[in-house]
Amino acid sequence: MVVSSADVNKLSAISFEEQNKKAKEKNILITTGPTYERLKQVANRLIPQTTVFRDDTKGWEWQLSLIQSNTLNASCAPGGKITFYTGIIDQLNLTDDEIAAIMGHEMAHALREHGRERLSEALAQNAVTNVALAAAGANYASGINAANQVAQYVLVLPNSRQNESEADAIGLELAARAGYNPRAAITVWQKMLKATQGKNPPEFLSTHPSGETRIEQLNALMPAVEPLYLAATKAPQSQPGKTINKMN
């Protein structure tokens, strides 16, 4: 980890801001309405559960972006910057439980700093050169350029099989602790496999592990997370700590 969490979070925030600025210019940034409210509600139930894995998420500036696009994709950048595309919600006809499964998985990548790991490897190999300079306080234009480089390594490049499996396990637990049925993660992948059959897989769909293998692994994790789900459904829902109140 040769890049600090603070630098990665700062550059990810710049990239998130630029993404939203461009989406707003194209009139495809959604900040109100039923779909946005569904996502916000799910996020506000999941976010408090992240402190189970790391306490410093209380200090993250959690943000939510919904973009009108047919893309089957979602992400959570370092520092808690969540992005969903309408395509994955509409084309897969996602339930709230399934949205929680996807969002929890993406949050898990941020919690375990998988993007920072890949960026550190790239910097060590001299594939990224000006990240440290920009993060240390260069001008805003340089910061945007570096942030765009960061986004490639943090969000675009595929994760390793180990990181994907880790995100699946943590995402399941986040959803279960928030009172969402963890078995929805299985139906998400069943829907994804059906929707992408015979087509090029979308960015969201990692080939490591394959969809079929992933479903088997998720099934194997159910005995560990279903008791957490049952306990959460019996307890009153609370939202301590950070939540997303509005698009910011």
Kinemage of the C-alpha trace (Angstrom):
@kinemage 1
@onewidth
@group {chain A} dominant
@subgroup {mainchain}
@vectorlist {calphas} color= white
{ca met a 1} P 0.000 0.000 0.000
{ca val a 2} L 2.272 2.797 -1.237
{ca val a 3} L -0.608 5.246 -1.663
{ca ser a 4} L -2.311 6.561 1.466
{ca ser a 5} L -6.019 6.124 2.116
{ca ala a 6} L -6.349 9.908 2.433
{ca asp a 7} L -4.867 10.488 -1.041
{ca val a 8} L -7.011 7.792 -2.662
{ca asn a 9} L -10.154 9.115 -0.967
{ca lys a 10} L -9.359 12.680 -2.056
{ca leu a 11} L -8.795 11.746 -5.690
{ca ser a 12} L -11.829 9.457 -5.708
{ca ala a 13} L -13.942 12.359 -4.457
{ca ile a 14} L -12.671 14.533 -7.330
{ca ser a 15} L -13.454 11.770 -9.841
{ca phe a 16} L -16.943 11.334 -8.340
{ca glu a 17} L -17.568 15.077 -8.584
{ca glu a 18} L -16.447 15.157 -12.225
{ca gln a 19} L -18.625 12.132 -13.045
{ca asn a 20} L -21.665 13.857 -11.590
{ca lys a 21} L -20.841 17.170 -13.253
{ca lys a 22} L -20.699 15.504 -16.675
{ca ala a 23} L -23.894 13.550 -15.985
{ca lys a 24} L -25.659 16.757 -14.955
{ca glu a 25} L -24.511 18.497 -18.144
{ca lys a 26} L -26.038 15.630 -20.142
{ca asn a 27} L -29.208 15.828 -18.048
{ca ile a 28} L -28.839 12.204 -16.909
{ca leu a 29} L -28.047 12.801 -13.221
{ca ile a 30} L -31.050 11.792 -11.112
{ca thr a 31} L -31.304 13.386 -7.657
{ca thr a 32} L -34.996 12.923 -6.850
{ca gly a 33} L -37.813 10.479 -7.530
{ca pro a 34} L -38.804 6.967 -6.444
{ca thr a 35} L -35.718 5.123 -7.726
{ca tyr a 36} L -33.328 7.563 -6.086
{ca glu a 37} L -35.301 7.367 -2.842
{ca arg a 38} L -35.134 3.548 -2.928
{ca leu a 39} L -31.360 3.671 -3.286
{ca lys a 40} L -31.035 6.265 -0.532
{ca gln a 41} L -33.113 4.158 1.849
{ca val a 42} L -31.007 1.064 1.175
{ca ala a 43} L -27.773 3.039 1.583
{ca asn a 44} L -28.934 4.538 4.869
{ca arg a 45} L -29.566 1.063 6.269
{ca leu a 46} L -26.270 -0.372 5.019
{ca ile a 47} L -23.936 2.481 5.987
{ca pro a 48} L -24.252 2.028 9.792
{ca gln a 49} L -23.304 -1.645 9.378
{ca thr a 50} L -19.927 -0.747 7.838
{ca thr a 51} L -18.554 0.114 11.277
{ca val a 52} L -18.586 -3.616 12.069
{ca phe a 53} L -15.635 -3.912 9.678
{ca arg a 54} L -13.898 -0.572 10.262
{ca asp a 55} L -14.789 2.209 12.678
{ca asp a 56} L -13.387 5.045 10.553
{ca thr a 57} L -16.311 4.842 8.114
{ca lys a 58} L -18.105 7.107 10.602
{ca gly a 59} L -15.916 9.860 9.203
{ca trp a 60} L -16.478 9.084 5.526
{ca glu a 61} L -18.479 11.602 3.498
{ca trp a 62} L -20.953 9.099 2.068
{ca gln a 63} L -22.561 10.215 -1.203
{ca leu a 64} L -24.984 8.666 -3.674
{ca ser a 65} L -25.253 9.198 -7.426
{ca leu a 66} L -27.886 7.758 -9.757
{ca ile a 67} L -27.220 8.068 -13.489
{ca gln a 68} L -29.694 7.431 -16.297
{ca ser a 69} L -28.008 4.840 -18.481
{ca asn a 70} L -28.641 1.342 -19.830
{ca thr a 71} L -25.336 0.252 -18.294
{ca leu a 72} L -25.523 -2.780 -16.016
{ca asn a 73} L -23.216 -1.325 -13.429
{ca ala a 74} L -22.787 -0.015 -9.903
{ca ser a 75} L -19.785 0.970 -7.814
{ca cys a 76} L -18.595 2.402 -4.521
{ca ala a 77} L -15.408 4.443 -4.753
{ca pro a 78} L -13.044 4.813 -1.787
{ca gly a 79} L -14.429 7.051 0.930
{ca gly a 80} L -18.040 6.010 0.315
{ca lys a 81} L -18.933 7.414 -3.122
{ca ile a 82} L -21.785 5.191 -4.381
{ca thr a 83} L -22.891 5.197 -8.025
{ca phe a 84} L -25.762 3.245 -9.556
{ca tyr a 85} L -26.942 3.225 -13.161
{ca thr a 86} L -30.641 2.891 -13.898
{ca gly a 87} L -29.929 0.048 -16.329
{ca ile a 88} L -28.988 -2.439 -13.631
{ca ile a 89} L -32.120 -1.599 -11.627
{ca asp a 90} L -34.584 -1.533 -14.511
{ca gln a 91} L -33.264 -4.328 -16.740
{ca leu a 92} L -32.878 -6.759 -13.840
{ca asn a 93} L -36.071 -5.546 -12.157
{ca leu a 94} L -34.240 -5.421 -8.835
{ca thr a 95} L -35.993 -5.747 -5.508
{ca asp a 96} L -34.753 -3.739 -2.518
{ca asp a 97} L -33.065 -6.878 -1.194
{ca glu a 98} L -31.228 -7.291 -4.508
{ca ile a 99} L -30.214 -3.628 -4.554
{ca ala a 100} L -28.809 -4.154 -1.048
{ca ala a 101} L -26.854 -7.191 -2.250
{ca ile a 102} L -25.217 -5.198 -5.047
{ca met a 103} L -24.630 -2.093 -2.944
{ca gly a 104} L -23.209 -4.143 -0.083
{ca his a 105} L -20.815 -5.891 -2.461
{ca glu a 106} L -19.584 -2.572 -3.848
{ca met a 107} L -19.256 -1.058 -0.370
{ca ala a 108} L -17.154 -4.077 0.587
{ca his a 109} L -14.605 -3.242 -2.120
{ca ala a 110} L -14.254 0.220 -0.568
{ca leu a 111} L -14.074 -1.152 2.977
{ca arg a 112} L -11.298 -3.577 2.087
{ca glu a 113} L -9.511 -0.938 -0.047
{ca his a 114} L -9.234 -3.151 -3.091
{ca gly a 115} L -8.970 -0.103 -5.348
{ca arg a 116} L -6.148 1.354 -3.254
{ca glu a 117} L -4.398 -2.003 -3.516
{ca arg a 118} L -4.550 -1.996 -7.331
{ca leu a 119} L -3.510 1.665 -7.485
{ca ser a 120} L -0.528 0.994 -5.225
{ca glu a 121} L 0.577 -1.843 -7.492
{ca ala a 122} L 0.297 0.446 -10.528
{ca leu a 123} L 2.273 3.212 -8.837
{ca ala a 124} L 4.974 0.765 -7.784
{ca gln a 125} L 5.251 -0.338 -11.417
{ca asn a 126} L 5.389 3.310 -12.623
{ca ala a 127} L 2.064 2.898 -14.442
{ca val a 128} L 0.738 5.946 -12.577
{ca thr a 129} L 3.155 8.833 -12.132
{ca asn a 130} L 1.414 12.008 -10.976
{ca val a 131} L -1.024 10.695 -8.388
{ca ala a 132} L 1.103 11.648 -5.393
{ca leu a 133} L 1.837 15.109 -6.835
{ca ala a 134} L -1.812 15.898 -7.475
{ca ala a 135} L -2.934 14.550 -4.127
{ca ala a 136} L -0.277 16.640 -2.384
{ca gly a 137} L -1.858 19.866 -3.622
{ca ala a 138} L -1.201 20.512 -7.316
{ca asn a 139} L -3.670 22.639 -9.290
{ca tyr a 140} L -7.231 21.452 -9.809
{ca ala a 141} L -6.717 20.538 -13.464
{ca ser a 142} L -3.851 18.242 -12.542
{ca gly a 143} L -6.006 16.843 -9.783
{ca ile a 144} L -8.748 15.940 -12.274
{ca asn a 145} L -6.243 14.255 -14.558
{ca ala a 146} L -4.833 12.224 -11.691
{ca ala a 147} L -8.330 11.440 -10.422
{ca asn a 148} L -9.277 10.046 -13.824
{ca gln a 149} L -6.198 7.807 -13.707
{ca val a 150} L -7.158 6.708 -10.215
{ca ala a 151} L -10.685 5.848 -11.353
{ca gln a 152} L -9.290 3.459 -13.967
{ca tyr a 153} L -7.481 1.432 -11.323
{ca val a 154} L -10.010 1.835 -8.519
{ca leu a 155} L -13.274 1.294 -10.413
{ca val a 156} L -12.757 0.110 -13.996
{ca leu a 157} L -10.119 -2.609 -13.954
{ca pro a 158} L -11.465 -6.004 -12.837
{ca asn a 159} L -10.821 -7.231 -9.328
{ca ser a 160} L -8.960 -10.427 -8.565
{ca arg a 161} L -10.909 -13.577 -7.818
{ca gln a 162} L -9.880 -13.320 -4.172
{ca asn a 163} L -11.074 -9.714 -3.885
{ca glu a 164} L -14.399 -10.501 -5.559
{ca ser a 165} L -15.005 -13.422 -3.216
{ca glu a 166} L -14.092 -11.272 -0.228
{ca ala a 167} L -16.493 -8.533 -1.371
{ca asp a 168} L -19.241 -11.133 -1.830
{ca ala a 169} L -18.804 -12.380 1.747
{ca ile a 170} L -18.657 -8.923 3.340
{ca gly a 171} L -21.493 -7.634 1.153
{ca leu a 172} L -23.702 -10.506 2.271
{ca glu a 173} L -23.018 -9.703 5.902
{ca leu a 174} L -23.685 -5.986 5.446
{ca ala a 175} L -27.048 -6.696 3.806
{ca ala a 176} L -28.016 -9.298 6.406
{ca arg a 177} L -27.110 -7.046 9.326
{ca ala a 178} L -29.224 -4.276 7.738
{ca gly a 179} L -32.239 -6.588 7.576
{ca tyr a 180} L -32.092 -7.466 3.865
{ca asn a 181} L -32.471 -11.074 2.781
{ca pro a 182} L -28.963 -12.299 1.880
{ca arg a 183} L -30.414 -14.855 -0.551
{ca ala a 184} L -31.147 -11.921 -2.849
{ca ala a 185} L -27.451 -12.021 -3.809
{ca ile a 186} L -28.113 -15.359 -5.466
{ca thr a 187} L -31.132 -14.122 -7.439
{ca val a 188} L -29.108 -11.095 -8.579
{ca trp a 189} L -26.517 -13.342 -10.185
{ca gln a 190} L -29.168 -15.602 -11.671
{ca lys a 191} L -30.758 -12.553 -13.279
{ca met a 192} L -27.370 -11.231 -14.394
{ca leu a 193} L -26.425 -14.517 -16.061
{ca lys a 194} L -29.766 -14.599 -17.888
{ca ala a 195} L -29.508 -10.961 -18.989
{ca thr a 196} L -25.951 -11.326 -20.309
{ca gln a 197} L -26.244 -14.750 -21.908
{ca gly a 198} L -24.611 -14.646 -25.328
{ca lys a 199} L -23.492 -11.039 -24.859
{ca asn a 200} L -20.297 -9.312 -23.826
{ca pro a 201} L -20.332 -9.149 -20.017
{ca pro a 202} L -20.837 -5.655 -18.528
{ca glu a 203} L -18.214 -3.964 -16.352
{ca phe a 204} L -20.124 -4.982 -13.247
{ca leu a 205} L -19.937 -8.661 -14.139
{ca ser a 206} L -16.525 -10.015 -13.201
{ca thr a 207} L -15.386 -13.228 -14.823
{ca his a 208} L -13.449 -14.166 -11.672
{ca pro a 209} L -15.174 -16.135 -10.305
{ca ser a 210} L -17.696 -17.139 -12.959
{ca gly a 211} L -21.389 -16.591 -12.313
{ca glu a 212} L -22.067 -20.267 -11.635
{ca thr a 213} L -19.123 -20.563 -9.238
{ca arg a 214} L -20.152 -17.357 -7.531
{ca ile a 215} L -23.663 -18.691 -6.879
{ca glu a 216} L -22.192 -21.859 -5.355
{ca gln a 217} L -19.957 -19.793 -3.083
{ca leu a 218} L -22.838 -17.540 -2.035
{ca asn a 219} L -24.948 -20.572 -1.174
{ca ala a 220} L -22.135 -21.880 1.005
{ca leu a 221} L -22.069 -18.613 2.967
{ca met a 222} L -25.784 -18.590 3.798
{ca pro a 223} L -25.587 -20.546 7.100
{ca ala a 224} L -23.249 -17.867 8.459
{ca val a 225} L -25.312 -14.808 7.478
{ca glu a 226} L -28.929 -15.947 7.717
{ca pro a 227} L -28.913 -15.796 11.558
{ca leu a 228} L -27.772 -12.153 11.287
{ca tyr a 229} L -30.663 -11.444 8.916
{ca leu a 230} L -33.194 -13.092 11.224
{ca ala a 231} L -31.854 -11.139 14.207
{ca ala a 232} L -32.037 -7.871 12.265
{ca thr a 233} L -35.632 -8.437 11.185
{ca lys a 234} L -36.669 -8.954 14.813
{ca ala a 235} L -34.846 -5.867 16.093
{ca pro a 236} L -36.103 -2.282 15.555
{ca gln a 237} L -34.353 -0.581 12.652
{ca ser a 238} L -32.042 2.250 13.653
{ca gln a 239} L -29.720 4.484 11.668
{ca pro a 240} L -26.836 5.528 13.919
{ca gly a 241} L -23.908 7.443 12.511
{ca lys a 242} L -23.498 8.658 8.957
{ca thr a 243} L -26.354 8.550 6.452
{ca ile a 244} L -27.103 9.995 3.043
{ca asn a 245} L -29.780 12.654 3.318
{ca lys a 246} L -29.486 14.237 -0.116
{ca met a 247} L -27.342 14.365 -3.231
{ca asn a 248} L -24.308 16.478 -2.404
